């Protein structure tokens, strides 16, 4: 059996589900300076529950889609008005 090296292009993984875990952070709130504790999925939070700024709205949701141009077939010039 012959073998050879081939180049594999970089590619993006398909959408998939992944299990993530929360972590409990003990930290000092940036706003009120009170030591507090929060459980988050993401990075270390900056603010306590009281000072927490409202969650940024998700841009991708509720955004009206632009009408896409429709593919049309023209059989002859007489179809064009
Ligand atoms: Zn605070």
PDB file of the backbone (N, CA, C, O) and the ligand in Angstrom, with CONECT records:
HET     ZN  A 101       1
ATOM      1  N   UNK A   1       0.826  -1.204   0.000  1.00  0.00           N
ATOM      2  CA  UNK A   1       0.000   0.000   0.000  1.00  0.00           C
ATOM      3  C   UNK A   1       0.860   1.255   0.000  1.00  0.00           C
ATOM      4  O   UNK A   1       1.777   1.393   0.809  1.00  0.00           O
ATOM      5  N   UNK A   2       0.561   2.140  -0.891  1.00  0.00           N
ATOM      6  CA  UNK A   2       1.331   3.376  -0.964  1.00  0.00           C
ATOM      7  C   UNK A   2       0.770   4.418  -0.011  1.00  0.00           C
ATOM      8  O   UNK A   2      -0.430   4.455   0.258  1.00  0.00           O
ATOM      9  N   UNK A   3       1.639   5.241   0.480  1.00  0.00           N
ATOM     10  CA  UNK A   3       1.178   6.337   1.330  1.00  0.00           C
ATOM     11  C   UNK A   3       1.756   7.634   0.822  1.00  0.00           C
ATOM     12  O   UNK A   3       2.821   7.651   0.206  1.00  0.00           O
ATOM     13  N   UNK A   4       1.058   8.712   1.079  1.00  0.00           N
ATOM     14  CA  UNK A   4       1.595  10.037   0.755  1.00  0.00           C
ATOM     15  C   UNK A   4       0.963  11.073   1.657  1.00  0.00           C
ATOM     16  O   UNK A   4      -0.063  10.835   2.294  1.00  0.00           O
ATOM     17  N   UNK A   5       1.596  12.220   1.696  1.00  0.00           N
ATOM     18  CA  UNK A   5       1.077  13.299   2.520  1.00  0.00           C
ATOM     19  C   UNK A   5       0.186  14.191   1.673  1.00  0.00           C
ATOM     20  O   UNK A   5       0.545  14.573   0.559  1.00  0.00           O
ATOM     21  N   UNK A   6      -0.976  14.517   2.214  1.00  0.00           N
ATOM     22  CA  UNK A   6      -1.853  15.448   1.521  1.00  0.00           C
ATOM     23  C   UNK A   6      -2.136  16.623   2.449  1.00  0.00           C
ATOM     24  O   UNK A   6      -2.109  16.483   3.672  1.00  0.00           O
ATOM     25  N   UNK A   7      -2.404  17.767   1.861  1.00  0.00           N
ATOM     26  CA  UNK A   7      -2.720  18.944   2.659  1.00  0.00           C
ATOM     27  C   UNK A   7      -4.219  18.979   2.941  1.00  0.00           C
ATOM     28  O   UNK A   7      -5.043  18.755   2.054  1.00  0.00           O
ATOM     29  N   UNK A   8      -4.543  19.260   4.175  1.00  0.00           N
ATOM     30  CA  UNK A   8      -5.949  19.379   4.557  1.00  0.00           C
ATOM     31  C   UNK A   8      -6.229  20.840   4.850  1.00  0.00           C
ATOM     32  O   UNK A   8      -5.557  21.471   5.666  1.00  0.00           O
ATOM     33  N   UNK A   9      -7.225  21.357   4.174  1.00  0.00           N
ATOM     34  CA  UNK A   9      -7.564  22.758   4.376  1.00  0.00           C
ATOM     35  C   UNK A   9      -8.191  22.985   5.744  1.00  0.00           C
ATOM     36  O   UNK A   9      -8.807  22.100   6.339  1.00  0.00           O
ATOM     37  N   UNK A  10      -8.007  24.198   6.207  1.00  0.00           N
ATOM     38  CA  UNK A  10      -8.672  24.607   7.430  1.00  0.00           C
ATOM     39  C   UNK A  10     -10.171  24.681   7.146  1.00  0.00           C
ATOM     40  O   UNK A  10     -10.584  25.116   6.072  1.00  0.00           O
ATOM     41  N   UNK A  11     -10.956  24.267   8.088  1.00  0.00           N
ATOM     42  CA  UNK A  11     -12.401  24.344   7.883  1.00  0.00           C
ATOM     43  C   UNK A  11     -13.099  24.679   9.185  1.00  0.00           C
ATOM     44  O   UNK A  11     -12.542  24.553  10.275  1.00  0.00           O
ATOM     45  N   UNK A  12     -14.294  25.095   9.035  1.00  0.00           N
ATOM     46  CA  UNK A  12     -15.082  25.455  10.210  1.00  0.00           C
ATOM     47  C   UNK A  12     -15.933  24.261  10.623  1.00  0.00           C
ATOM     48  O   UNK A  12     -16.524  23.574   9.790  1.00  0.00           O
ATOM     49  N   UNK A  13     -15.978  24.038  11.914  1.00  0.00           N
ATOM     50  CA  UNK A  13     -16.772  22.896  12.371  1.00  0.00           C
ATOM     51  C   UNK A  13     -18.259  23.177  12.218  1.00  0.00           C
ATOM     52  O   UNK A  13     -18.696  24.328  12.250  1.00  0.00           O
ATOM     53  N   UNK A  14     -19.000  22.146  12.057  1.00  0.00           N
ATOM     54  CA  UNK A  14     -20.443  22.270  11.976  1.00  0.00           C
ATOM     55  C   UNK A  14     -20.996  22.743  13.314  1.00  0.00           C
ATOM     56  O   UNK A  14     -20.363  22.597  14.359  1.00  0.00           O
ATOM     57  N   UNK A  15     -22.183  23.310  13.250  1.00  0.00           N
ATOM     58  CA  UNK A  15     -22.860  23.660  14.486  1.00  0.00           C
ATOM     59  C   UNK A  15     -23.083  22.381  15.285  1.00  0.00           C
ATOM     60  O   UNK A  15     -23.469  21.346  14.740  1.00  0.00           O
ATOM     61  N   UNK A  16     -22.838  22.472  16.552  1.00  0.00           N
ATOM     62  CA  UNK A  16     -23.027  21.288  17.374  1.00  0.00           C
ATOM     63  C   UNK A  16     -23.335  21.722  18.794  1.00  0.00           C
ATOM     64  O   UNK A  16     -23.234  22.897  19.146  1.00  0.00           O
ATOM     65  N   UNK A  17     -23.703  20.763  19.581  1.00  0.00           N
ATOM     66  CA  UNK A  17     -23.989  21.071  20.968  1.00  0.00           C
ATOM     67  C   UNK A  17     -22.817  20.665  21.825  1.00  0.00           C
ATOM     68  O   UNK A  17     -22.131  19.675  21.567  1.00  0.00           O
ATOM     69  N   UNK A  18     -22.614  21.446  22.832  1.00  0.00           N
ATOM     70  CA  UNK A  18     -21.488  21.180  23.717  1.00  0.00           C
ATOM     71  C   UNK A  18     -21.964  21.435  25.142  1.00  0.00           C
ATOM     72  O   UNK A  18     -22.708  22.379  25.411  1.00  0.00           O
ATOM     73  N   UNK A  19     -21.531  20.598  26.015  1.00  0.00           N
ATOM     74  CA  UNK A  19     -21.928  20.789  27.398  1.00  0.00           C
ATOM     75  C   UNK A  19     -20.919  21.702  28.081  1.00  0.00           C
ATOM     76  O   UNK A  19     -19.712  21.462  28.044  1.00  0.00           O
ATOM     77  N   UNK A  20     -21.437  22.750  28.700  1.00  0.00           N
ATOM     78  CA  UNK A  20     -20.546  23.650  29.429  1.00  0.00           C
ATOM     79  C   UNK A  20     -21.014  23.735  30.870  1.00  0.00           C
ATOM     80  O   UNK A  20     -22.154  23.401  31.192  1.00  0.00           O
ATOM     81  N   UNK A  21     -20.146  24.172  31.699  1.00  0.00           N
ATOM     82  CA  UNK A  21     -20.455  24.195  33.121  1.00  0.00           C
ATOM     83  C   UNK A  21     -20.316  25.610  33.670  1.00  0.00           C
ATOM     84  O   UNK A  21     -19.514  26.410  33.190  1.00  0.00           O
ATOM     85  N   UNK A  22     -21.098  25.882  34.661  1.00  0.00           N
ATOM     86  CA  UNK A  22     -20.951  27.179  35.329  1.00  0.00           C
ATOM     87  C   UNK A  22     -19.809  27.091  36.332  1.00  0.00           C
ATOM     88  O   UNK A  22     -19.409  26.014  36.774  1.00  0.00           O
ATOM     89  N   UNK A  23     -19.312  28.256  36.664  1.00  0.00           N
ATOM     90  CA  UNK A  23     -18.309  28.334  37.721  1.00  0.00           C
ATOM     91  C   UNK A  23     -18.755  29.385  38.713  1.00  0.00           C
ATOM     92  O   UNK A  23     -19.396  30.369  38.343  1.00  0.00           O
ATOM     93  N   UNK A  24     -18.427  29.182  39.934  1.00  0.00           N
ATOM     94  CA  UNK A  24     -18.769  30.174  40.947  1.00  0.00           C
ATOM     95  C   UNK A  24     -17.545  31.049  41.167  1.00  0.00           C
ATOM     96  O   UNK A  24     -16.462  30.568  41.503  1.00  0.00           O
ATOM     97  N   UNK A  25     -17.742  32.329  40.970  1.00  0.00           N
ATOM     98  CA  UNK A  25     -16.648  33.274  41.149  1.00  0.00           C
ATOM     99  C   UNK A  25     -16.858  34.084  42.416  1.00  0.00           C
ATOM    100  O   UNK A  25     -17.947  34.599  42.671  1.00  0.00           O
ATOM    101  N   UNK A  26     -15.824  34.185  43.185  1.00  0.00           N
ATOM    102  CA  UNK A  26     -15.834  35.124  44.305  1.00  0.00           C
ATOM    103  C   UNK A  26     -15.048  36.330  43.848  1.00  0.00           C
ATOM    104  O   UNK A  26     -13.885  36.214  43.460  1.00  0.00           O
ATOM    105  N   UNK A  27     -15.677  37.479  43.893  1.00  0.00           N
ATOM    106  CA  UNK A  27     -15.014  38.671  43.372  1.00  0.00           C
ATOM    107  C   UNK A  27     -15.572  39.907  44.060  1.00  0.00           C
ATOM    108  O   UNK A  27     -16.559  39.855  44.793  1.00  0.00           O
ATOM    109  N   UNK A  28     -14.896  41.027  43.792  1.00  0.00           N
ATOM    110  CA  UNK A  28     -15.341  42.295  44.331  1.00  0.00           C
ATOM    111  C   UNK A  28     -16.017  43.073  43.212  1.00  0.00           C
ATOM    112  O   UNK A  28     -15.438  43.271  42.144  1.00  0.00           O
ATOM    113  N   UNK A  29     -17.235  43.508  43.461  1.00  0.00           N
ATOM    114  CA  UNK A  29     -18.004  44.219  42.447  1.00  0.00           C
ATOM    115  C   UNK A  29     -17.301  45.515  42.054  1.00  0.00           C
ATOM    116  O   UNK A  29     -16.846  46.288  42.896  1.00  0.00           O
ATOM    117  N   UNK A  30     -17.233  45.715  40.762  1.00  0.00           N
ATOM    118  CA  UNK A  30     -16.557  46.893  40.229  1.00  0.00           C
ATOM    119  C   UNK A  30     -17.331  48.174  40.550  1.00  0.00           C
ATOM    120  O   UNK A  30     -16.751  49.254  40.660  1.00  0.00           O
ATOM    121  N   UNK A  31     -18.622  48.034  40.695  1.00  0.00           N
ATOM    122  CA  UNK A  31     -19.473  49.201  40.914  1.00  0.00           C
ATOM    123  C   UNK A  31     -19.547  49.590  42.387  1.00  0.00           C
ATOM    124  O   UNK A  31     -19.219  50.718  42.754  1.00  0.00           O
ATOM    125  N   UNK A  32     -19.973  48.661  43.219  1.00  0.00           N
ATOM    126  CA  UNK A  32     -20.181  49.002  44.626  1.00  0.00           C
ATOM    127  C   UNK A  32     -19.047  48.541  45.531  1.00  0.00           C
ATOM    128  O   UNK A  32     -19.030  48.873  46.717  1.00  0.00           O
ATOM    129  N   UNK A  33     -18.101  47.785  44.991  1.00  0.00           N
ATOM    130  CA  UNK A  33     -16.930  47.389  45.766  1.00  0.00           C
ATOM    131  C   UNK A  33     -17.214  46.376  46.859  1.00  0.00           C
ATOM    132  O   UNK A  33     -16.400  46.182  47.762  1.00  0.00           O
ATOM    133  N   UNK A  34     -18.357  45.739  46.779  1.00  0.00           N
ATOM    134  CA  UNK A  34     -18.721  44.750  47.793  1.00  0.00           C
ATOM    135  C   UNK A  34     -18.284  43.358  47.327  1.00  0.00           C
ATOM    136  O   UNK A  34     -18.585  42.953  46.204  1.00  0.00           O
ATOM    137  N   UNK A  35     -17.584  42.637  48.182  1.00  0.00           N
ATOM    138  CA  UNK A  35     -17.225  41.260  47.807  1.00  0.00           C
ATOM    139  C   UNK A  35     -18.489  40.431  47.612  1.00  0.00           C
ATOM    140  O   UNK A  35     -19.389  40.446  48.451  1.00  0.00           O
ATOM    141  N   UNK A  36     -18.545  39.724  46.523  1.00  0.00           N
ATOM    142  CA  UNK A  36     -19.757  38.970  46.221  1.00  0.00           C
ATOM    143  C   UNK A  36     -19.412  37.680  45.509  1.00  0.00           C
ATOM    144  O   UNK A  36     -18.242  37.373  45.277  1.00  0.00           O
ATOM    145  N   UNK A  37     -20.418  36.949  45.175  1.00  0.00           N
ATOM    146  CA  UNK A  37     -20.230  35.635  44.585  1.00  0.00           C
ATOM    147  C   UNK A  37     -21.282  35.464  43.497  1.00  0.00           C
ATOM    148  O   UNK A  37     -22.462  35.738  43.716  1.00  0.00           O
ATOM    149  N   UNK A  38     -20.860  35.021  42.350  1.00  0.00           N
ATOM    150  CA  UNK A  38     -21.831  34.767  41.290  1.00  0.00           C
ATOM    151  C   UNK A  38     -21.460  33.513  40.531  1.00  0.00           C
ATOM    152  O   UNK A  38     -20.289  33.149  40.419  1.00  0.00           O
ATOM    153  N   UNK A  39     -22.477  32.866  40.018  1.00  0.00           N
ATOM    154  CA  UNK A  39     -22.259  31.665  39.222  1.00  0.00           C
ATOM    155  C   UNK A  39     -22.540  32.027  37.766  1.00  0.00           C
ATOM    156  O   UNK A  39     -23.651  32.429  37.422  1.00  0.00           O
ATOM    157  N   UNK A  40     -21.539  31.885  36.929  1.00  0.00           N
ATOM    158  CA  UNK A  40     -21.735  32.226  35.519  1.00  0.00           C
ATOM    159  C   UNK A  40     -21.124  31.165  34.616  1.00  0.00           C
ATOM    160  O   UNK A  40     -20.263  30.389  35.030  1.00  0.00           O
ATOM    161  N   UNK A  41     -21.583  31.152  33.391  1.00  0.00           N
ATOM    162  CA  UNK A  41     -21.009  30.274  32.386  1.00  0.00           C
ATOM    163  C   UNK A  41     -19.749  30.882  31.777  1.00  0.00           C
ATOM    164  O   UNK A  41     -18.834  30.183  31.344  1.00  0.00           O
ATOM    165  N   UNK A  42     -19.742  32.195  31.764  1.00  0.00           N
ATOM    166  CA  UNK A  42     -18.685  32.877  31.041  1.00  0.00           C
ATOM    167  C   UNK A  42     -17.491  33.216  31.902  1.00  0.00           C
ATOM    168  O   UNK A  42     -17.180  32.524  32.872  1.00  0.00           O
ATOM    169  N   UNK A  43     -16.823  34.305  31.525  1.00  0.00           N
ATOM    170  CA  UNK A  43     -15.656  34.741  32.274  1.00  0.00           C
ATOM    171  C   UNK A  43     -16.061  35.378  33.600  1.00  0.00           C
ATOM    172  O   UNK A  43     -17.242  35.563  33.894  1.00  0.00           O
ATOM    173  N   UNK A  44     -15.060  35.699  34.372  1.00  0.00           N
ATOM    174  CA  UNK A  44     -15.296  36.301  35.684  1.00  0.00           C
ATOM    175  C   UNK A  44     -16.171  37.549  35.545  1.00  0.00           C
ATOM    176  O   UNK A  44     -15.841  38.448  34.772  1.00  0.00           O
ATOM    177  N   UNK A  45     -17.263  37.612  36.272  1.00  0.00           N
ATOM    178  CA  UNK A  45     -18.135  38.790  36.187  1.00  0.00           C
ATOM    179  C   UNK A  45     -17.511  39.991  36.879  1.00  0.00           C
ATOM    180  O   UNK A  45     -16.648  39.851  37.746  1.00  0.00           O
ATOM    181  N   UNK A  46     -17.959  41.159  36.486  1.00  0.00           N
ATOM    182  CA  UNK A  46     -17.417  42.388  37.070  1.00  0.00           C
ATOM    183  C   UNK A  46     -18.338  42.979  38.124  1.00  0.00           C
ATOM    184  O   UNK A  46     -17.895  43.652  39.054  1.00  0.00           O
ATOM    185  N   UNK A  47     -19.619  42.715  37.961  1.00  0.00           N
ATOM    186  CA  UNK A  47     -20.591  43.361  38.842  1.00  0.00           C
ATOM    187  C   UNK A  47     -21.408  42.341  39.617  1.00  0.00           C
ATOM    188  O   UNK A  47     -21.618  41.213  39.172  1.00  0.00           O
ATOM    189  N   UNK A  48     -21.861  42.769  40.786  1.00  0.00           N
ATOM    190  CA  UNK A  48     -22.733  41.907  41.568  1.00  0.00           C
ATOM    191  C   UNK A  48     -24.130  41.889  40.951  1.00  0.00           C
ATOM    192  O   UNK A  48     -24.396  42.608  39.989  1.00  0.00           O
ATOM    193  N   UNK A  49     -25.008  41.075  41.499  1.00  0.00           N
ATOM    194  CA  UNK A  49     -26.352  40.953  40.948  1.00  0.00           C
ATOM    195  C   UNK A  49     -27.094  42.291  40.950  1.00  0.00           C
ATOM    196  O   UNK A  49     -27.895  42.559  40.054  1.00  0.00           O
ATOM    197  N   UNK A  50     -26.830  43.124  41.947  1.00  0.00           N
ATOM    198  CA  UNK A  50     -27.512  44.410  42.035  1.00  0.00           C
ATOM    199  C   UNK A  50     -27.002  45.405  40.989  1.00  0.00           C
ATOM    200  O   UNK A  50     -27.784  46.151  40.401  1.00  0.00           O
ATOM    201  N   UNK A  51     -25.716  45.409  40.768  1.00  0.00           N
ATOM    202  CA  UNK A  51     -25.119  46.399  39.862  1.00  0.00           C
ATOM    203  C   UNK A  51     -25.003  45.882  38.439  1.00  0.00           C
ATOM    204  O   UNK A  51     -24.598  46.613  37.536  1.00  0.00           O
ATOM    205  N   UNK A  52     -25.349  44.661  38.248  1.00  0.00           N
ATOM    206  CA  UNK A  52     -25.174  44.054  36.932  1.00  0.00           C
ATOM    207  C   UNK A  52     -25.924  44.845  35.858  1.00  0.00           C
ATOM    208  O   UNK A  52     -27.131  45.064  35.961  1.00  0.00           O
ATOM    209  N   UNK A  53     -25.197  45.266  34.838  1.00  0.00           N
ATOM    210  CA  UNK A  53     -25.874  45.961  33.749  1.00  0.00           C
ATOM    211  C   UNK A  53     -26.791  45.004  33.020  1.00  0.00           C
ATOM    212  O   UNK A  53     -26.535  43.801  32.992  1.00  0.00           O
ATOM    213  N   UNK A  54     -27.864  45.523  32.426  1.00  0.00           N
ATOM    214  CA  UNK A  54     -28.786  44.644  31.704  1.00  0.00           C
ATOM    215  C   UNK A  54     -28.075  43.889  30.598  1.00  0.00           C
ATOM    216  O   UNK A  54     -27.147  44.403  29.973  1.00  0.00           O
ATOM    217  N   UNK A  55     -28.509  42.699  30.372  1.00  0.00           N
ATOM    218  CA  UNK A  55     -27.897  41.851  29.346  1.00  0.00           C
ATOM    219  C   UNK A  55     -28.028  42.512  27.982  1.00  0.00           C
ATOM    220  O   UNK A  55     -29.084  43.038  27.630  1.00  0.00           O
ATOM    221  N   UNK A  56     -26.972  42.477  27.244  1.00  0.00           N
ATOM    222  CA  UNK A  56     -26.991  43.057  25.908  1.00  0.00           C
ATOM    223  C   UNK A  56     -28.005  42.311  25.047  1.00  0.00           C
ATOM    224  O   UNK A  56     -28.035  41.080  25.035  1.00  0.00           O
ATOM    225  N   UNK A  57     -28.825  43.057  24.335  1.00  0.00           N
ATOM    226  CA  UNK A  57     -29.814  42.383  23.484  1.00  0.00           C
ATOM    227  C   UNK A  57     -29.135  41.603  22.374  1.00  0.00           C
ATOM    228  O   UNK A  57     -28.119  42.027  21.824  1.00  0.00           O
ATOM    229  N   UNK A  58     -29.706  40.471  22.061  1.00  0.00           N
ATOM    230  CA  UNK A  58     -29.126  39.667  20.997  1.00  0.00           C
ATOM    231  C   UNK A  58     -29.475  40.273  19.644  1.00  0.00           C
ATOM    232  O   UNK A  58     -30.646  40.430  19.297  1.00  0.00           O
ATOM    233  N   UNK A  59     -28.470  40.598  18.914  1.00  0.00           N
ATOM    234  CA  UNK A  59     -28.678  41.291  17.637  1.00  0.00           C
ATOM    235  C   UNK A  59     -29.343  40.409  16.589  1.00  0.00           C
ATOM    236  O   UNK A  59     -30.151  40.862  15.779  1.00  0.00           O
ATOM    237  N   UNK A  60     -28.978  39.154  16.636  1.00  0.00           N
ATOM    238  CA  UNK A  60     -29.454  38.266  15.575  1.00  0.00           C
ATOM    239  C   UNK A  60     -30.947  38.000  15.665  1.00  0.00           C
ATOM    240  O   UNK A  60     -31.579  37.615  14.682  1.00  0.00           O
ATOM    241  N   UNK A  61     -31.513  38.211  16.868  1.00  0.00           N
ATOM    242  CA  UNK A  61     -32.929  37.934  17.034  1.00  0.00           C
ATOM    243  C   UNK A  61     -33.763  39.156  16.680  1.00  0.00           C
ATOM    244  O   UNK A  61     -33.335  40.296  16.857  1.00  0.00           O
ATOM    245  N   UNK A  62     -34.941  38.894  16.185  1.00  0.00           N
ATOM    246  CA  UNK A  62     -35.937  39.924  15.918  1.00  0.00           C
ATOM    247  C   UNK A  62     -35.487  40.967  14.906  1.00  0.00           C
ATOM    248  O   UNK A  62     -36.054  42.058  14.844  1.00  0.00           O
ATOM    249  N   UNK A  63     -34.511  40.651  14.143  1.00  0.00           N
ATOM    250  CA  UNK A  63     -34.070  41.605  13.135  1.00  0.00           C
ATOM    251  C   UNK A  63     -34.722  41.248  11.802  1.00  0.00           C
ATOM    252  O   UNK A  63     -34.526  40.145  11.291  1.00  0.00           O
ATOM    253  N   UNK A  64     -35.491  42.168  11.240  1.00  0.00           N
ATOM    254  CA  UNK A  64     -36.170  41.834   9.985  1.00  0.00           C
ATOM    255  C   UNK A  64     -35.177  41.510   8.885  1.00  0.00           C
ATOM    256  O   UNK A  64     -34.192  42.219   8.677  1.00  0.00           O
ATOM    257  N   UNK A  65     -35.453  40.453   8.206  1.00  0.00           N
ATOM    258  CA  UNK A  65     -34.572  40.034   7.124  1.00  0.00           C
ATOM    259  C   UNK A  65     -34.821  40.885   5.887  1.00  0.00           C
ATOM    260  O   UNK A  65     -35.957  41.224   5.555  1.00  0.00           O
ATOM    261  N   UNK A  66     -33.771  41.206   5.246  1.00  0.00           N
ATOM    262  CA  UNK A  66     -33.911  41.922   3.979  1.00  0.00           C
ATOM    263  C   UNK A  66     -34.461  40.977   2.923  1.00  0.00           C
ATOM    264  O   UNK A  66     -34.086  39.806   2.858  1.00  0.00           O
ATOM    265  N   UNK A  67     -35.339  41.494   2.114  1.00  0.00           N
ATOM    266  CA  UNK A  67     -35.893  40.648   1.057  1.00  0.00           C
ATOM    267  C   UNK A  67     -34.804  40.286   0.077  1.00  0.00           C
ATOM    268  O   UNK A  67     -34.102  41.143  -0.460  1.00  0.00           O
ATOM    269  N   UNK A  68     -34.686  39.015  -0.135  1.00  0.00           N
ATOM    270  CA  UNK A  68     -33.647  38.580  -1.060  1.00  0.00           C
ATOM    271  C   UNK A  68     -34.164  38.694  -2.491  1.00  0.00           C
ATOM    272  O   UNK A  68     -35.347  38.466  -2.744  1.00  0.00           O
ATOM    273  N   UNK A  69     -33.308  39.035  -3.400  1.00  0.00           N
ATOM    274  CA  UNK A  69     -33.744  39.078  -4.802  1.00  0.00           C
ATOM    275  C   UNK A  69     -34.138  37.685  -5.258  1.00  0.00           C
ATOM    276  O   UNK A  69     -33.442  36.705  -4.992  1.00  0.00           O
ATOM    277  N   UNK A  70     -35.257  37.617  -5.943  1.00  0.00           N
ATOM    278  CA  UNK A  70     -35.738  36.308  -6.374  1.00  0.00           C
ATOM    279  C   UNK A  70     -35.093  35.903  -7.685  1.00  0.00           C
ATOM    280  O   UNK A  70     -34.893  36.705  -8.598  1.00  0.00           O
ATOM    281  N   UNK A  71     -34.786  34.652  -7.730  1.00  0.00           N
ATOM    282  CA  UNK A  71     -34.234  34.131  -8.979  1.00  0.00           C
ATOM    283  C   UNK A  71     -35.349  34.060 -10.007  1.00  0.00           C
ATOM    284  O   UNK A  71     -36.416  33.510  -9.736  1.00  0.00           O
ATOM    285  N   UNK A  72     -35.109  34.604 -11.160  1.00  0.00           N
ATOM    286  CA  UNK A  72     -36.139  34.587 -12.191  1.00  0.00           C
ATOM    287  C   UNK A  72     -35.538  34.084 -13.491  1.00  0.00           C
ATOM    288  O   UNK A  72     -34.367  34.301 -13.801  1.00  0.00           O
ATOM    289  N   UNK A  73     -36.366  33.426 -14.209  1.00  0.00           N
ATOM    290  CA  UNK A  73     -35.899  32.938 -15.504  1.00  0.00           C
ATOM    291  C   UNK A  73     -36.627  33.694 -16.607  1.00  0.00           C
ATOM    292  O   UNK A  73     -37.852  33.821 -16.604  1.00  0.00           O
ATOM    293  N   UNK A  74     -35.871  34.168 -17.503  1.00  0.00           N
ATOM    294  CA  UNK A  74     -36.458  34.889 -18.628  1.00  0.00           C
ATOM    295  C   UNK A  74     -36.346  34.008 -19.863  1.00  0.00           C
ATOM    296  O   UNK A  74     -35.254  33.642 -20.299  1.00  0.00           O
ATOM    297  N   UNK A  75     -37.489  33.687 -20.403  1.00  0.00           N
ATOM    298  CA  UNK A  75     -37.462  32.803 -21.566  1.00  0.00           C
ATOM    299  C   UNK A  75     -37.082  33.562 -22.827  1.00  0.00           C
ATOM    300  O   UNK A  75     -36.364  33.070 -23.697  1.00  0.00           O
ATOM    301  N   UNK A  76     -37.590  34.767 -22.883  1.00  0.00           N
ATOM    302  CA  UNK A  76     -37.255  35.572 -24.046  1.00  0.00           C
ATOM    303  C   UNK A  76     -37.356  37.034 -23.663  1.00  0.00           C
ATOM    304  O   UNK A  76     -37.753  37.351 -22.542  1.00  0.00           O
ATOM    305  N   UNK A  77     -37.020  37.895 -24.537  1.00  0.00           N
ATOM    306  CA  UNK A  77     -37.064  39.323 -24.253  1.00  0.00           C
ATOM    307  C   UNK A  77     -38.478  39.833 -24.039  1.00  0.00           C
ATOM    308  O   UNK A  77     -38.674  40.884 -23.429  1.00  0.00           O
ATOM    309  N   UNK A  78     -39.439  39.116 -24.523  1.00  0.00           N
ATOM    310  CA  UNK A  78     -40.831  39.553 -24.373  1.00  0.00           C
ATOM    311  C   UNK A  78     -41.318  39.437 -22.936  1.00  0.00           C
ATOM    312  O   UNK A  78     -42.339  40.028 -22.581  1.00  0.00           O
ATOM    313  N   UNK A  79     -40.611  38.693 -22.112  1.00  0.00           N
ATOM    314  CA  UNK A  79     -41.001  38.582 -20.709  1.00  0.00           C
ATOM    315  C   UNK A  79     -40.635  39.822 -19.912  1.00  0.00           C
ATOM    316  O   UNK A  79     -41.191  40.063 -18.841  1.00  0.00           O
ATOM    317  N   UNK A  80     -39.717  40.594 -20.423  1.00  0.00           N
ATOM    318  CA  UNK A  80     -39.290  41.802 -19.717  1.00  0.00           C
ATOM    319  C   UNK A  80     -40.235  42.944 -20.039  1.00  0.00           C
ATOM    320  O   UNK A  80     -40.461  43.276 -21.203  1.00  0.00           O
ATOM    321  N   UNK A  81     -40.773  43.532 -19.006  1.00  0.00           N
ATOM    322  CA  UNK A  81     -41.679  44.667 -19.207  1.00  0.00           C
ATOM    323  C   UNK A  81     -40.903  45.970 -19.154  1.00  0.00           C
ATOM    324  O   UNK A  81     -41.488  47.043 -19.301  1.00  0.00           O
TER     325      UNK A  81
HETATM  326 ZN    ZN A 101     -22.294  45.838  43.040  1.00  0.00          ZN
END
